[in-house]
Amino acid sequence: MKPYAEMTKEELLALTEELKKRYREMQNRDLKLNMSRGKPSLDQLDLSMGLMDALTSDTELQDETGTDCRNYGCLEGIPEAKELLGDIMEVPYDHLIIYGNSSLNVMYDTISRSYSHGVMGNTPWCKLDKVKFLCVVPGYDRHFAITEYFGIENVCVPMLEDGPDMDMVEKLVSEDESIKGIWCVPKYSNPTGNSYSDSVVRRFARLKPAAKDFRIYWDNAYTVHHLYDDHQDHLIEILAECKRAGNPDLVYKFASTSKISFPGSGIAALASSLNNLEDIRQQLKVQTIGHDKVNQLRHVRFFGDIHGVVEHMRKHADILRPKFETVEDTLERELGELGIATWTKPKGGYFISFNTMDGCAKKVVSYCARAGVILTPAGATYPGGKDPHDSNIRIAPSFPPLEDLRIATELLCLCVKLVSAKKLLEEMG
């Protein structure tokens, strides 16, 4: 079929009637499918069931220093867990703190601490007239929700193929002291799946922010989440690059095992400079006596070391790869020649970023919902849920079974075709 933009009004009218008929047929199938969030599938969760057997009532529950993991202590995490997470995050053992199960919780705490008590002796944000945060868009809705919750103004920065628009980032942070940070998902980014180039990472490390308490919030959630063994993105390690650039305190780096082991009961970590970590300890020692060391020990015993994690992630990839390829193949087959949509083809992570024609995303999501397929709300990848182009939809292939995913993607394509044809007819008057 030729591109929609080359069709006459009569051709579009005939096409619309045919698409409406096919859409009604899909509605009659009474589908109940959900592609709204990037949750691991049941098969993926089953990969980590050995965690339940890693410790038993007969196990010696001591870490390598002899600390009883059932008791109080080890505020920053047991040594072997710090080593394991340090290898996953590519940072030295003494540059990270182990937390509970959620890196999002650690990010919330980090914003909250900065808001109420300031960063390394600087004025608490709550005492300032204006606080702003840069948000790379399309991006992760839960990041934006945290800063929005604290009344911080979210400022959008476009995501390009190789990372954020660094010309814009450099200009904004160097000129505006009220800008205190930027949200980043640097590897297999949510939702585009793109990774930051070497040049972008180096430019981040060499930022000259006007605010002394500006920090890069580097959420490396998908650091080991490759889809292919021989076709992977590689990311320069930001803390080492900042140190080389003379900016050692510029970054908070976050990660967790949430999509490695169990999302509901993994372990999270924050890595940063020694100066930043000392500042964080002042709050942490008031907040808790220590996180779940038994769970930390369980993960260490199950994975062993970073090589065990790599092998484990290959099993995840074997489950995820066919799903991503099914979505990409279906999109290409159904929409590839029509000129009404574009999408990313990531090498890892959990999402595909899909763009309709401007002004169509909300209608596409609504049409899909009325036919039984739930997608992430249009606009969710922008602060406040407001996509200025109403074009971006985040596709999450991970959770549905493969056949359900194929059907859901075919319905998505049908809805895109129908909404796009109607829009073009409206423009023709």
N, C-alpha and C positions, 0 to 999 in steps of 0.2 A: 504493500500500500504506500502511496506517495505521502509526503509530509502534509500535515493538516493545513499548514499555512498556504499551500499551493492549491488547495481544493476550492471549488466554486461554492457558492451558497447552496445550490441545488444538491451538490455532492455531500455537503455537510448535513443538510436536512435529511437526506436518505440515510446517511451513516448514523445520525442521531436516533432515528426510528429503530434501526437494527440494534444499536447498543442498548436502547431502552428495553427492547424485547429480551435481550440476553441478560440484562440486569434483573428483570422480573423473574426470569428462570432461576437465577442465583438466589434471589430472595425466597423462592419457594423451596429451596433446599434446607431451610431452617438451620443454617450454620451457627455454631457457637464457638468461635475461635478467637484467641487473644494473642496479639503481638505487641502489647503495649509497653513491656518493660524487659530489660536485659537480664532476666533471671536464668541461672543454669537449669538445664533440663533434669528430669529425674535420672536419666542415664549418667549425667555428669555428677550428680550428687552421690550416686552409687559408687563412683570411683573412689570416694573417700571413706567408705564404710569401715575400712581397716583402722581408721582412727579410733573406732569404738573398741578395738581389740588391742590397741597399742599399750594401754595400761589396764591392769587388772587389780583385784584386791590383794594379790600376792606380789605386785610390783614394788620395787624400791623406788619411792617417790622423792628422791633427792637429786638435785642438780649436780653438775660436775664439781661444785665447791663444797658439797655436802649439805646445802640448805634444804630443809624439808619443804617441799613445794605445797604441802597442805596447810602450812602455817603462814603467819605474817612475814613480811620482809621482801627484799629485792624490788624496791620501788621502781626501778627502771627495767625490770625484766631479768629472767635467768640468763646466764652467760651464753649458753648454747642456743637459746632462742634469738638473742641479739646477733650471734654469728650467722644463724640461718637467714634472718631477715636482712642483715647487713649484706649478705651475698646476693639476695634477691634484689635489693635496692642499689647494689654496687657502691656501698659506702663503708668506711671503716667501722669496726665494732664499737668504738667509743664515741661515735657521732650519731647514735640513735637511742631512742627510748621506746620500749615496748609498751603498748597500751592494751585495751580490751579487744573486742571483736570487730569494731567499726572504725575505719579511717575517717568516715564522715563525722563521727562523733569527735574525733581528734581535731578536725578542721573547725567544727563548731566551737570547741573549747578554745582554740587558738584565736579565733575572732573575738570570742567573749572575753578572754583575758586581755586582749589588746584594747577592747572597748572599755573595760572597767578599770584596768590597772596600767595600761600603756605598754610599750615595747622598749625594754632595756632603758628605763628611766625617762622615756619621752612622755609627753602629756597624754593621759588616757583619752581615747577618742570620744568618750561621752562628754568631755568638757570642751570639745571643739564645736565651732559653729557649723562646720560642714565637713563631712567625710565622704570620700568617693572611692569606688573600687572598679577596676577594669574587668570586663567580662568578655572573653573571646567567644564570638557567636558565628554559627550556631554552636552551642555548648551544653554543659550539664546543668539541668534545671535545679538540682538540689544544691549546687554551689551558689547559684544566684539567690535561692530562697534564704540561705543563711545570712548573707549580707543584707538582703531586703528586710529580714526579720529584725535586724538591729537598726533599721532606719537609715542604712548606708545607701547612698545613691549609686546605682549600677550604671556604668558607662560602657557602651558596646564598642568592641574592636573587631573588625572582620577577620575571620579565619581564612587564610589563603591556602594554596596547595601545600606549601612548605611550612606552615605555621601562621601565627598572628601577623597582622600588618605591622611590622616592626618600625617602620617610619612613623606611624601613628603612635605606637607605644612609646618610643623614645621621646617624641615631641611632648606628649601629654605628661609623662612622669617627670620630665625635666623642667616643665613650666608650672606645674600645679602642685603645690605643697599639700593640698587636701586629698590627693590621690595616695592611698596607703597600701595598695596591693593590687594584684592581678590574679585571677583564677586561671590555671593552666592544666590541661590534660595532655601532656606532651607526646605520648606514644599511643598510637592507635586511638586517636582522640575521640571522645564522645561528643557528637555522633558521627563525625565524618570518617573516622578510621585513619585519617592522615597523621603522620608523625612529623615533628619539628626537624628541620634540616640542621646540619652542623652550623651553618651561618646564623640561623635564628637563635640557637642555643648560645652561641658565643656573643651575640648581640644582647641577649638577656643578661649574661654574666657581666657585661660591660655597661649596663645602664648607669645613668647618673641622676638618680631621683632627687627632686627638690626636697622631699620629706625624708628625714633621717630614719624614720620608722617604717619606710616602705619595705614591703616584703613580697617576694614572688611565692605564691601558693602553688607548689609543683606537685600535682596529684598524679603520681605515676601508677595509676590503678592497673594498667595493662602491660606492665613491664616485661612479663614472661608469657604473655597471652598471644602467641603466634598461631597462625593457621597453617603455615607451611614450614617444613624443616629447611628447605633450600631457598626460600624466598621471604626473607624477614627484613623488617625495618630495624635500624640500629640508632641508638640515641646517645649523644655525648653526655657524660655524667656531669650534671649541673653544679654540684657542690665543688668538685675538683676544678671545674672551669672558673667558677666564681673566685676561688682561692688564687688561681693563676692570674686572674684579672685584678686582684687587690680588693675584691668585694666579698670577703668570706662570710659575712653575716646576711647576705641579701636574700637567702632562700630558706623556706620551710618545705621539706620534701616529705610526702605522705605515700604510704602504700599499705596493703593488707593482703591476707590470704583469702579474702572473701570469695573470689571466683577461682581459687586454687583448691581450697578444701571446702568447708561448709560456710556459705555466706552468713548464716545466722550465728556461727560460733567459731570464727577464725581468730586470727591475731593481727593487730594493726601496729604500725610503727610510725614515728616521726623522726626524720633525720635532719640535722642542721649543723651549724658551726658550734664549737664549744661555748662560745659566748651566748648564743641563742639558747642552747640547752640549759645553761646555768640559770638564765632568766626564767625559763619554763619550769625548772625544778622548784622555784619558790612557790609557785601555785600548786604544783603537783603534790608536794609533800603535805599541803593543807587539804587537798581534795581527796586523797586516798592513801592508804597504807601500802597498797600494791594491787596489781591486777591479777587475773586468774593464772597463776603459775602452773597449776595442774594442766590446764589447756595448753599452755606454752610447751610443757614437757611432752604432752601427748603429740603435738605437731612435730617436735624434734625427733621423737622415737619413730614416728610414722614415716617421715621423709628422709631422715638421716642427715642429708646435707643438700647442697644446691643441685647436685647431680640427680638426686632423688626427685627434686622438684621438677627439673627439666624433663625427666622421663614421664612424670605424672602429667605434665602439661601436654606432652605428645598425645596422651590418651584423650585429653580434652579436645585437642585439635582434630583428632580422628572423628569425634562426634560432631563438632561444630563445622568443619570444613564442608561436608556435603550440604549442610543447610545454607551456608553463605553462597555456595555455588548454585544451589537450586534457585535461590532468590535472584542472583545475578543473571543466570541463564534465562529465567522467565522474564525478567525485565527487558533483557536484550531482545528476546524473541518477540515479545508483545509490543514494545515501545521503541526499540532501537532506531527505527527509520522514520519515526513520526514527528520528531522535532518538538515534542510537547513535555519532555521530562529529561532530567539528568540525574545521575546517582554516582556515588563513590564505589570503589572496588578495593576495600581494605585488605591488608595482608594479616591482620590480627584484630584483637579487641572483640567488641560485642555488638557493634552497630553498623548500619549502612545509612548514610545521609541521602535522602531522596528529595529532589526539588521539582515541583510542578511549575507550570506557568504562573506568573504573578497573579495573586487573587484567587487561587484555586485550592489551596491546601485544606482550608477548613471545610469546604464543600466535599472534597474527596474523602476526608476522614468521616464526615457525616454520612455520606453515601455508603461507605464501608460498614459503618455501625448499623445502619438500617438493614443491611444484608447479612449481619451476624459476625462481622470481623472487627474487633476492637484494636485500634492503633493508638500510639501515643498522641495526645491532643496536639493539633497543629498549633505552632507557636511556643510549645513547651521548651524548645531549645533556645529561647530568648528570654531575657529578664522580664518578669511580669507576664510571661506568656504572650508577648506582643511582637510578632514577626512583622516588621514593616512591609515586607513583600507578600506576606501570606503565601509562602511557597514551600517552606521546609517541613518535611515529615521525617521523623526518626523511625527507621525500621529495625526491629529487634528480632533476629532470626533464631535465637538460642533456645527458647523454651518449647515451642510447639513441636510435636512429632513431624517427621519429614513430609508425609503426605498432607497433613493439615497445613503445613507451611506452603506447600505448592499451591493448594487451593486458595489460601488466603492471598498469596501474591498474585494469582490470576485475577481474583476479585479486585485487588488494588489496581491492577492494570486496566481492568474494565471500567472502574470508576474514574480513573484518570482520563481515559479516552472520552467518556461521556461528559464529564465536567469540562474538559478542554474544548470539545466540539461545541457545547452550548455557549461557552465564553466567546469563541470565535464568531458564532452566529450573532451573539449580542453586539459584538463590535461592528459587525456588518450592518446592524440596524434592522 
